[in-house]
């Protein structure tokens, strides 16, 4: 599966163009907002975008044996039209299998703790025994300057969960790793998702 630029996509998945500061808006993924960065005297320095999105949850799953749950997920590749005007540097991290922890956006009216519980069950296919917030994470202080809660979830990995794996998530495998093995994956550069690395660091710092 691949994704194309919005102009070349026959079904832009509900992204709608807006006038004014909000450039694009999506009922689930949030908004793309254009802002001006100014000096203290009010003179503009440059324009940039912000991605504002509903605050979901990031989960660090740990099973009853103390192993950390990581999912192997197929990330889509992207194609852009020849008329693009901005420089594309490197999308090599997409279109391949990525090792990550469960995370996701909230459903309507869902609190962050509920999102952590649901996303954990959906992506691990095991029942969640407990949910505890361990911190907050900002994906990018320039372009994604919102904070997402990070949760430690205790998982009974020997039982099948109430929610089957979501095939639309393109999760290929769930693997449970001892802490030393997770540290080795990080050292060898096998995990490159920034939110996964940050949440794992938060969890490992508590150990």
N, C-alpha and C positions, 0 to 999 in steps of 0.2 A: 504494500500500500504506500502511496506517496501523496503529498499535498502540493498544491500549486498556489501561486499568488492569487490574491483576491480577484484581480481583474480577469484572470483566466479561468476562474472556477465557476462552473454552471450552477452550483449550489453552494453559496458561501456560508452555509450552516448557521443562518440566522444573524450573521454580523450585518448590521445596518449602518449606513452612513448617516452622519448627523452634521448640522451646521454649528458653527461657533467653536468653543473650546473642545467639546466632545467630538472627536473625529469618527470613531466607530463605536458601536455598542452591541453587546451580546447578552441575551437573557441569563446565561449561565457564567460566561467567562468574564463579564464585567465590561469596562470601557477603556478605550484608548483616548487619552486626553492630551491636547497640545498646550504646553505652557511656555511662558517666556521667563528666562532667568535674568534678573536685573541686578545692577549695582545698588549700593545703599541709597544713592540719590535718585533711583528709579529709572535710570537709562538701561535699556535692554542690552544684554551681552550676547545671548544666543537663545534659540528655541530648542526644546526637546519634548519628548513624549513621556507620559506616565501611563503605566498599565494599572488601573485600579480594578480590583476584583473582589468578589465576596470572600470574606475571611473563612477559610476552611480549617484543615488540621493536618499536621504531619505526625506520623506515629513511628515509634521505635519499638517493634515487637520483640518480646523476650519470652521464650517458652519455659515450661516448668523445670527444664534441665539447665536453665541459665544461658541457652543459646540465643543468638540474635537472628531474627528472620529477615532475609533479604529476598526480593523478587527479581527475577530476570525478565525484563520486559522489552518488547520490540518497539523501538522508537521509529517513527516514520521519517522518510526522507522528503526533502522539499525541492520543488522545481520552480523556477521563476522565468518570466517572459524576457525576451531579448531587450525590451524597451525599458527595463529597470534602470534607474539613474543613480541609485545608491550603491556603494561598493559592498559586495558580498565577500567576506574573507574566507571563512572556513565552516562548513556544515558537516565536517567529517564525523562529529559525535552523534549525528542523526542517521537513521537508516541502518542501525545495527542494534545489537542487544545491549541493554544498559542494566547494571546492577543497582537497585534502588530500594528504599523503604516505602511502605504505603503512604499515600497522601491524596488529598482530593478536596474539591469544592463542596460547600454545604448544599443540601437540598433546602427548599423553601421552608423557613421557620425552624431550621435545625441549628441547635447550639453547637459550638466547636467540639465539645466533649462527645456529643452524639455523632458528629461527623467522624471523629477518630475511631469510635466504636464500629460504626458502619463500614468505613473504608477498610479498617483492619479485617473485618469479617469477609468483606467482598474480595479482597486481594490475597488473603491467606487461606481462606476456606477452612478456618478453624474457629471455635468459639473463644471469645474474649472473656477473661476472668476478672480483670480490673483495668481501670484507666486512671492515670495520674499525670497531671501536667508537670513538665520539668523545665519549661522555659518558653521563650519567644524567639522567633527567627525572622529577620528581614531578608527577603530574597536578593534585593539589590537596592542600596540606599539612594541610588540615582534614579532608576527607572521603575522600581517596584518598592517604593518606600512605605510599605505597610508591614505590620507584624503578624506573623502566623504562629499560633500556639503549637508547641511540640509536646507530644504525649508519650509516656512510657506505658505500653499495654502488655499485660501478662496474658499469655496465650496457652491454651491446652492443645498443643499441636498433635496429640494422639487421637483427637476426635474430629469428626467432620462437622463443620460449622453450619449454622442455620441458613446461610446465604451461599449459594454455589459461586465459584469463580466467575467473574464477569468476562465473557469471551470478547466483548468489545474493548476491554483494557489491553488485549494482546499480551497477557502475562504468559510466559512460556514455562516458568518453573518457580516454585517456592523452595528455598533452601535455608536450612538452619545451621548457623556457624558458631562454633565456640568463639569467645571474645578474642583470643589470640589469632584465630584465623581471620577475623574481621580486620584486625590491625594489620595483618599481612596483606590482605587485599588492598587496603588503603596505601600501604608502603609501596606496593608494586604498581600502583596507578590503575588498578582494575575497576575502581569506583571513581567516576568522574562527575556525577551529578552533584552540584554544589549544595543543594538543600539536603541531600542524603549525607554528604560529608559533614556538614555543619551539625545536623541533628545527631549523628553518630558521635561526633566529638563532644557534644553536650551530654549525651548518655554516658560515654566512657569516662568523662571527667567526674561523674558521680560515683563511679565504681570504687 
